[in-house]
Amino acid sequence: MTDEPAVSVGVGPHAPPWPDDARLDPELLAGGDRRNVIDRYRYWTVEAIVADLDTRRHGFHVAIENWEHDFNIGTVVRNANAFLASCIHIIGPHRWDRRGAMSTHRYLHIRNHPNVAAFATWARDTDLPIVAIDNVDGSVPIETTALPEQCVLVFGQEGPGLSTEALDAADVVCAISQYGSTRSLNAGVASGIAMYAWAMQHAANSTTATSTSRRP
């Protein structure tokens, strides 16, 4: 049995002459673009990609409580990029493991809040309802709940979930219905389901949706 050859992601160097486009990165044009980006953004600088995404970001924000430096934060950030969240909010310590984000944080706006109180004040001042995602008593099924088009989805840590303070600050608490034996979902998985639920209500007919890929 022989090993299958490795499949290269992206594109190689651009053949001359190079396009006259200020959005393109000369280093990527010369060396190739192996980043995990859609074809539209091949050879673009990070700054140009962010500027283009800013013209069509969705109305939901994503907030994460960061008390235990959970590795799943990176996955939540990666999901936020996939669903084109308006902004990421880290509640608590600024430091988190970026490896799980697979560099997608570069294409997002990230804001830090020292504690839940500061975050809740920001949300009120911005007129954004807080939608907490946690399977606690009093929560409602996310799949049957009308989510606000402009809102902030808040996720907790793997294991403990959201703090009491964060739950008290929420306008609504949604849970993801489960049918097996375990009590909770992985935080990264839960965030993807919640963002998809929002997208099905507010972005399902969007013409800006991109195709998915099986490659990392």
N, C-alpha and C positions, 0 to 999 in steps of 0.2 A: 504494500500500500504506500503510495507516494503522497507527500504533503502537497496540498493545493498552493499555488503561488499566491502571495499576499496581494490584495487588491489595494491600489493606491487611491486615496481619497483626494478629490479636488482636481486641479489642473496644473500642468507644468508651465514653464516660462512662456510668455506671450510672444508670438512671432512678430518681428518688425515688419512694418513700422508700428510703433505703439499708438494707441488711440489718444487723441488730444482731449483729455477729460481730467479735470482737476480732482475728481473723486478717486482716481486711481493711484495706487501706491507704487512708485518706481521699483522698490525692492521686491514687491510681489510680482510685478510684471517681469522682472529679470529672473527671479528665482522660482517662480511658481507659487500658487496659492493652495495650500493643503488644509486650510481651516475648514471647520464644520459649519459652513454657511451655505445658504441657498445659491443657486447659480446666478441669480440677479446681482449678488454682491461679490462675485469673483473679482479679485484684484482691487476692490475698494478699500480705502483706509477705514480704520475703526470709527474715526470721527465722522466720515461720510455715511457710514451705515447707521450710526446713532441718529444723525440728523434726518435721514430718510425715515427711520422708524418713528421718530418724534412727530412726523406729519400724520401718523395714523394709529397711534397707540390707543388701546381700549380704555374704557372708563373705570376699570377696577384697579385698585392698588393691592399689594400683598404685604402683610406685616408678619414678622416672626419674633416670638419671644426667645431671646438668646441668653439663657441663664446658665446652661450647662455645656456650651460650645458644641452643640449637637452636629455631627457630621451631616445629618440630613438637611441642614440649611442649604448646602450646596445644591442638593436635588430640588429643593423648593425654588431656589433662584433659577435653576435651569428650566423648570416648568414655567416660571413667570416669563422667561424669555420666549418660550415656545408659544404661550398664549398672549404675548404682547401686552403685559401689564404696564400700567402707567408708571409705576415706581415701586421699588422695594423699600420696606421700612424695617430696620433692625432695632428691636426694643431691648435695651440692655447693653452689655459689652460690645464694642465695635468689632473685636476680633472674632473671626470665624474661619473654619477650614474651607478654603476656596476650591480645593481639588474636585469636590463633587459637582461644582458648577460648570466644569469643563470649559472655562474661559467665557461663558455666556454672561457673566456679570459685567463684562466690558461693554455690553450693548444695552445695559440697563442704567437707570438712575437709582442710586442707593442713598437713602437718608437714614440717619441714626437718631434715636430717641433714648435718653438716659434711663427712662423708666416708663411704666404704663401710664402714669398720670400725665407726663409730658406728651406722650403719644395721643392719649384721649383728648387732651386740650387741642392739639393740632387737628385731629379729626373733626372736632366740633367747630373750630374756627374755619375749617375748609368745607363744612357742610357735607361731610362724607359719613354715611351710616357705617357703623362697625358691625361686620358679620363675623362672629366667632365660629370656628369649626372645631367642635369637640363633642364626643358622645357622652354627655352628662345629663342628669335628670333635668327635664324641662326643655331639652333641645327638640327641634323639629326636623323632619327629614329634608335634606337639601334637595332631593329629587322632586319633591312636591311643593317646594317653597319658591315664591316669586322673589328673586334676588334683585336688589336695586341695580340699575345700570351704572350708576355712579356710587361706588362703595369701596370699602377696604376689607379684604378677607384676612382674618387673623388666625395664625397657626401657632401651636405650642410645641413643646419639646417631646421627643420620643419618650414614651413612658408616662411622665406626670401630666402631659397635656398642657392646657392653658392654666395660668394662675387664677386664683379667685378674683384678684383685682382686674384681670383682663376680662373675665367672664362678666363681672359686674359692670364694666364699661361698655359692653356690647349692646347694640340695639336689638339683635336677634342672635340666637345660638343655633347653629345647624349641625346635624349629625349625618354621617353617611351610613345608610342602612347596610347591615352585614347579615350574613346567613350561616356563618360557620361557627366554630367553637371559640375562637379567640375574641378577646374583648375589644381590641383596637387594631387599627391599621398603622403601618409604617407611616411616619409623618410626611416623608417625601411622596409616597403613593397617595395619601389622603389629599395633599395639596393639588396634585394633578387632577384628581377626580373633581375636587371643588372648582378648580378653574375651568375644567371642561363643562361642568354644570352651568357656570356663568356664561360660557361661550355659547352653549346650546340655546340659551335664552336671548342673548343679545348680539351674537356674532355669527350665528349659524349660516346666515345668508350673505356674509361678507364676501366681497369680491377680492379682498386682499389676502385671503387664506392661502397658505403655501402647502405643497404636498409634503408628506412625511417620508422619512427614509429609515431603513433598517440599520444604517451604519451609525456608529457612535459619533 
